[in-house]
């Protein structure tokens, strides 16, 4: 009788632990996907800034070359 109670208690605690573990994993998955989308936004912004910088450099380049001649 005592063994059955211990087994049920152990099974109950294991079930609770499993539920909390699955909730934690779900929350981490959501957090990782949010981080991934945020990093994609940052990469796009960096690429835009790089294009703008190169555009500015190319616009200034002919005047610099003309000045040196």
N, C-alpha and C positions, 0 to 999 in steps of 0.2 A: 504493500500500500504506500509506504513512504517513498519507495523508488519511483512509483508512478507519479506522485506529486512532484518529486524532483525533476523527473523527465518532462512533465508538463510545464513546470516553471522554467526549465532550461529552454524548452522549445519556444515558450512565450518570449523570453528575453532575446533569443536568437532572432525571432520574427521581428521584434521591435528594432533590434540592431540592423537587420537587413533593410527595413523600411527607411530608417534614418540614413543608411548608406546610400540607398537609391535616390533619396531626396537630395543628398549632398552632391552626388554625381550629376544629377539633373541640373542643379544650380551651377555647378562648375562648367557644364556644357554650355549653358546659356551665357555665362560670363565669357567663356572663350570665343563664342560666336560674336559677341558684342565687341570684344577686343579685335577680332579679325576684321570686322566691318570698319572699325575705327582706324585700324592700320591701313586699310585700303583707301580710306578718305585722305589720310596723311600722305600716302604715296602719290595720289592724284594731285594733291596740293603742291607737293614738292616738285613733281614733273611740270606743273603749270608755272611755278616760280622759275624753274630752270629754263623753260621755253622763253619766258618773258625776259630773263637775264640775257640769253643768247640773242634775242631780238634786239634788245637795247645795245648790246655789243656790236652787232652787225650794222645797226643804224649809225653808230658813232665811228665805225671803222673807216669809211671813205673820207670823212673829214680829217681824221688823224693822218691818213696816208697823204692827202693833198697838202696838209700843213707841213709835212716833212720834206716834200719835194721842192 
